[in-house]
Structure formats: C-alpha cells, structure tokens
C-alpha cells in the first residue's frame, strides 16, 4: 500500500508539471502567444457564455479584485469583453470576444486530445475505476480545501 501511495504521488506530481510545461509550450507556439497559462485558465473559466465576475472568481477560487486585474489585461489584449448587467448594475458580465473564443477552442482541443489518448483502449471497467478515482480525488480537494464546485 505504501508503494502504491508513493507511486500515485509521483505520477500526479509528474503529470501536473508535464501538463503545465506542455500547455506553456503550446501557447508559445500558437497564435495566442501573448496569453499566459493563468490568463488561458481565466478564459476557460469564462467559457463560451456570459458570466458575472463574481461567478468566475468563485469558480477559480480567487477574489473579484484579483480577477479584475486579469480581466483588465484580457480586455486590453481583446480576448474578453465586459459590460454592466442590465438587471443589476452592480454586477459586471464578462464574455469571450471572437479572439477569446478561438483561444478557448484551441485550448479545449488540447485537453480533448490528451483525454482521448488517456482513455483509448480502456475497458468499461477500467473507465469506471478511473472516473471513480478521479472523482474521489476531486471531492477530497473540494471538501478539504473548500473549493467551489463547478
């Protein structure tokens, strides 16, 4: 059991670092090289619909003030548009611009290729074990670190 825990830890740390390294390299080789990984993850959190600043900040686990700094940069780089809510002027709605949607789709495709490769050839039973294991880990993080569920 101890060897399993050590191996799982090593694999998780290695995968996390490799994914970040690959994402950074992919961004630098793309038309979106002016984006940081953090900014790309903000675009990913906004998604393809209109969201409030509060919703996105909660999803990312950051303050609205911290998100505002990122959004200001993304508006300046023309990846995001921002407007006050018509229903409640206190709320600021943000949305991806055409350029932001393109970047989001490229990033989404990267993740889809990675996931497809991971599950390719797995049996239904293996898929169930993988999903159950990843769900348990995610639930643990949400409970232990009070993360907001998407």
Secondary structure as UniProt FT lines:
FT   HELIX           2..28
FT   TURN            31..34
FT   HELIX           37..46
FT   TURN            47..48
FT   STRAND          51..52
FT   HELIX           53..60
FT   HELIX           64..76
FT   TURN            77..78
FT   STRAND          80..84
FT   TURN            89..90
FT   STRAND          92..96
FT   HELIX           98..119
FT   TURN            120..121
FT   HELIX           124..144
FT   TURN            145..146
//
